[in-house]
Amino acid sequence: MPRPMATLAPVLRGSLQGHSAAAPFAAEVLRVHRRYAGEVVAQNRLCPFLRDLDTGFGRFCVILDPGEPNVDVAVEAVLSSETLVVHLVYPCIRPSASAFEKFAARLAQAMKAAYPGPDRPPVMATFHPELSGDASGPYRLIGMLRRAPDPFVQFIPEGLHQGGTVFAGVEPVPMDPAERDPALANFERLKGGGVGRIQAALADIYEDRARSYAPFLSQLGLHPAEAAAAAAAR
């Protein structure tokens, strides 16, 4: 049975999970992503199901691998999480958004195969710092709002995904009928200065990420520019 949502320590996966810097780095990754969840998602009411930052992450899995994302590793992390919501975060690499979306498509197919019979896999959403999107329309805006600090894949139970941006809680918050389509509601609410405020918050979070990750990446034998170049070359 899945565990109720609770504050859980990050789970480590990947070839570098046994490194002495792995656990403190994962804690720093979680801190940065909590900023994204709080200052971007929660503060701007981007997800109708976000109830509490301490529970909304479910199982936060930090994949410490400098190579191409591995589908088998991702599937194992989700199936072993024993939580209703799972986030797989990739802080050691920066593949292009299109390359990461292709990986996510392969992962989605693998997850379907992992749930035989009538069971249905959780709903998956993809996030990346360079996702295509802008403020020209409600569905174009989704890509911009999903520009998280690191590439990650989110899994939530079916039924909690109706347009929610990120970090679903266990039970849906009652919605006003006017907000049945959160994408449209977000677009209307963020008209004017809302998008600019989000862009400013993201810029500050990105700077925080670069500054705080640098010493850990160095300890892991990775440097930000080298890690990005290696991922882009794959």
Buried (B, 14 or more C-beta within 10 A) or exposed (E): EBEEBEEBEBBBBBBBBEBEBBBEBBEBBBEBBBBBBBBBBBEBBBBBBBBEBEBBBBBBBBBBBBEBBBBEBBBBBBEEBEBBBBBBBBBBBBBBBEBBBEBBEEBBEBBEEEEEEEEEBBBBBBBBBBBEBEBEEBEBBBBBBBBBBBBBBBBBBEEBBBBBBBBBBBEBEEBEEEBEBBBBBBBEBBEEEBBEBBBEBBEEBBEBBEEBBEEBBEBBEBEBEEBBEBBEEE
